[in-house]
């Protein structure tokens, strides 16, 4: 039985496994530029964030209908449940779909076919977070938020993702102010490839409640002190960091030092189909490679529920935390 955990940094489009990509391509009459799933999986060997994003957006072409998005989400939820995920806060990238002629309603309602019954079908409670593409304009982000207004009963918060360098958080101040006025929770990618100053800007200009990635905070002791003092959670993605060359090897990952500094860290999978592991795989990897103790693993699991947007269901949060506290580790089985 795997360690119970919440996943707070997960791009649903990044869960598209090659087998499902080919299945959806056949369903929708899309021709992929790969002979088979083996050739496609070989293409998942990236040099950097941009080379990953190029493939990521290319494969989105197979996602056309509500059923496609429902199948994508259900496939993720089944894998996540098998690895101990009890709660998932799921990112989606509407601009990438709107640009292909796929409507906001198709995306949201399709995902909701799976998410609306995920607790019953998979034992996973969910929240949906709309992400703005930071390499698109601020005006596009505002139009996207406006297009999402009819679906805000399905959407818990907003986020900011895609290519970070050269696109500082302050660019999106206006749309984040609008999201806050609508009662939406706010998170943002910062300090992955971008500098520590982007983390500070996300906090001050966007009012984010969680920082996605954030590992470069360790370059700024004053920022670390602030994050510890204000208990700002960081949603780290160790296997992703290695695949995108943010850290050279997993053994070089700053997670142990971050925990020692008192930072509220969580471990997540990011884009697991592309980066070689789902949430439990990331837990197992940091356990074995970084030598994290059982107490540290339990801390990471507790942090994931404490950092979640479960304020509207404190009873579930309490049950999940109690499950973590009662968990008995059996050998190396932590995934």
ZILIN-V490673 format. One record per helix or strand of 2 or more residues. SS is the DSSP state (H for helix, E for strand). FROM is the first residue (numbers start at 1). TO is the last residue. If there is no record, write none. Layout:
BEGIN
SS_FROM_TO / SS_FROM_TO
END
This chain:
BEGIN
E_5_11 / H_12_15 / H_18_28 / H_37_42 / H_49_62 / H_66_82 / E_85_92 / H_94_98 / H_104_115 / H_118_122 / E_125_133 / H_138_151 / E_157_161 / H_169_181 / E_185_190 / H_196_206 / E_210_213 / H_215_219 / H_221_230 / E_233_236 / H_238_243 / H_250_252 / H_255_260 / E_265_267 / H_272_275 / H_279_290 / H_294_306 / H_311_326
END
